[in-house]
Amino acid sequence: MPDDPEDRRRHRRAPVDLQVSLRFSSVQQFLSACAGDISEGGMFIRTEGADKHGPGEIVTLQFDAGSERIVQGKARVVRVDKGGIGVEFVELDETSRRLIEMIVRIKLAAG
C-alpha cells in the first residue's frame, strides 16, 4: 500500500487563489500571501522565505470570502517546504468555519 499523503488527510482539499494576511507571533511579522489550496482543516499558503517559520508556530490569518465576508482565526504551521507553508486551523469562530466549508464545497463542485 503506497504511503500517499493525500490518503492520510481528514479533509478534501480544494484549489483556490486567495490573498491571505498572516501575522506570525514569533517575529511580529505581517505577510500577505496567496493560498494554493484549502480544506475544512487547513490550507497551503504559497510564500517565499517559508523556511523562516517552523512546525508548531501559531499564525493569525485573515482573508476575504466574498463581499464583506471575512474569515479570521488562528492556525498552526504543520508543514514547511520551499513553496510555502501548510497550516492547520486551530481557532475559528462559527461564521469563519462555515465560510470555509462553503468555499471548499463550491470549489470542489466546480472541479
Summary of the structure (lengths in Angstrom):
residues: 111
radius of gyration: 13.6
end to end distance: 27.1
largest distance: 45.7
contacts: 302
relative contact order: 0.20
helix: 22%
strand: 49%
